[in-house]
């Protein structure tokens, strides 16, 4: 079993499939997620695939996705 810490360089996470939203724009401004061995989920900036990855538990990602689907974070991308 692997133990990945927050901020680990994404290049040190091997054997996983990074997934990017189909809503990502052509310049790649998006985040990518990968399921890690053991069930945790890593998140990285698609513009910096070798940069740091944040690691969350499956439950943390599930709660975030529920909130996003319910529109709880819509104000984060509202008009400035």
C-alpha positions, 0 to 999 in steps of 0.5 A: 500500500502507498502512503501519498502526502499532500504536495507530493510531486505528481510525477511521483504518482505512477500507475494511475490514470489522470482524468480531466473534465470534458468541460476543460477549455483548449488551453488546458485550464482545468484540474485532473483527478486520479484514484490512488491505490487504497482509494484516496484521490489525487488532484493536480493542475492540468497546466502543471502535470509535474507539480504538486498533487493534493491528496484527499480521501474518497469521502472528502471527494464525495462530499465536495462533489455533492456540494458542487452538484448542489451549486454550493460553489457556484459563487466561486466562478461568478462575475468579478 
